[in-house]
Amino acid sequence: MPLKLITSDPGENPGRGPFVPDTTLINFESADMQDPGSWYEGSGEKEITIRLKQQTEKPENPEPEEEKK
């Protein structure tokens, strides 16, 4: 059963970051599941390590448009 995990930098890290958001696809095999039943039953655990890449350029933040009156 694949699970899409979206990770992002929660904020400024002193001396580190910001980091580029990323998406990781995690596959849960039958061996990873405890008490497997139907697709909506059971539970599973899997230990993974995710390393986000450090952002090298500032993101483009467009100026907010002025309200038209």
C-alpha positions in Angstrom: 0.0 0.0 0.0 1.7 3.2 -1.1 1.5 6.4 1.0 2.6 9.8 -0.3 4.3 11.9 2.4 4.8 15.6 1.7 7.5 17.3 3.8 8.4 20.9 4.2 10.5 23.2 6.3 8.4 24.5 9.3 10.3 27.7 9.6 13.7 29.3 9.9 16.4 27.2 11.5 19.2 29.3 13.0 22.3 28.6 11.0 20.5 26.1 8.8 17.8 26.2 6.1 15.5 27.1 4.6 14.9 23.7 3.0 13.2 22.8 -0.2 9.8 20.9 0.2 9.8 17.3 -1.1 7.4 14.4 -1.6 8.3 10.8 -0.7 6.4 7.7 -1.7 6.5 5.0 1.1 5.4 1.5 0.3 3.9 -0.6 3.1 4.3 -4.3 2.3 2.3 -7.0 4.1 5.3 -7.7 6.3 5.2 -4.1 7.6 1.6 -4.5 8.8 0.3 -5.7 12.1 -3.1 -7.4 12.1 -3.7 -6.9 8.4 -7.3 -7.2 7.3 -9.2 -5.3 4.7 -7.6 -2.1 3.2 -9.1 0.0 6.1 -8.1 -2.4 8.9 -4.9 -3.0 10.8 -1.9 -0.8 11.4 1.7 -0.6 10.3 5.0 0.9 11.2 8.0 1.8 9.1 11.1 3.7 10.0 12.5 6.0 7.3 15.0 8.9 7.1 14.1 11.9 5.0 16.7 14.6 4.3 15.5 17.8 2.7 17.8 19.7 0.4 18.9 23.1 1.5 17.4 25.9 -0.5 20.1 27.7 -2.4 18.0 30.6 -3.8 15.4 32.8 -2.2 11.9 31.7 -3.4 10.1 34.2 -5.6 7.4 35.9 -3.6 5.5 38.2 -5.9 4.2 41.4 -4.5 0.6 41.3 -3.5 -1.7 43.0 -6.1 -3.3 46.2 -4.9 -7.0 46.1 -4.5 -8.8 47.7 -7.4 -11.4 50.2 -6.4 
